[in-house]
Each structure stands twice: as C-alpha cells, then as structure tokens.
Amino acid sequence: MPYVNIKITKEGATPEQKRQLIEGATNLLRDVLGKNPQTTVVVIDEVDTDNWGIGGETVTVRRKRGQ
C-alpha cells in the first residue's frame, strides 16, 4: 500500500487543485511502479508560511521580500 505525503504552503489551494494532486500522484505510482490505485493513500498537509523555513527564515518573510 503506497503512502504519499504532499506538503504545500497554506495559501489557498482549491479543492479542485488538491483533487488533481491526489489523482496525479495516484496515477504516477500506477504508471511507474504498477501500484494499485485502490490501495494508494495520498495525504496533503497544508503548512502555514510562518511554519515553513528556507535558508534560516520563514517563507512569510521571504515572500514579503519578493523571493
């Protein structure tokens, strides 16, 4: 049973975008590894930008600077 965990920043991904991510990850495992889509689990975690750090600072700070 494959388990995929997708982490994205919490910035308004729509339900349709999330559906596409789940479907795409499931299909990728089916197509590349021959895994059964019926037993593939996909979880999307949305993380606040204050809780996601890159290069020693939060994504919130980086975005304010335009990076």
N, C-alpha and C positions, 0 to 999 in steps of 0.2 A: 504494500500500500504506500505509494509515494505521498510525501507531505511537502508542500511548497509553502514557504512563508515569504510574502512580499511586504516590504516595509516602504511606505511612502510618507512624505510630509503631509500633514493635515492642512490642506489648502484647497479643499473643495472639489475633490474628485467626485464626479457624478456617479449615481448608481449604474448608469449605462457603461461608463468607463471601467468601473470595478467589474461588472459582468464580463466585459471584453478581456480584462486581465485574467480573470478566472478561467474563461473559456480558452484563451490563448495559451496559458500555462498548461492546462489540461491537454490540449491538442499537441503541444510541443512534446510532452512526455510520451504521448501515444505515438507520435510520428517518429521521434528519435530513438526512444527506448522500447517501444512496443508495450507500454504500460496501459492497463485497463482504465479508461476514463471513469468507470463506475466506482473504482476504489481509490481514485486520486483526490486528495484533500488539498485545497488551496485556501490559505488564510491571508487576509490583507490587514496589516496593522497600520493605522494612521498615527503618526507621531507629531506632536506639536513642534513647531520650528524652534521653540525655546529648549526643547529636549533633544535636539539633534545637533551634534557638533562636528565641525570640519576645521582642521587646522588650528585647533585651540579656541575656537569661538563658535557661538551658536549660529544656526542658519538664519535666525531672525536678524542678527547683527550684520551678517554678510549680505543679506538681501537689502537691508537699509542702505548699505554702501554701494549697492548695484552689482555685487559679484554673484 
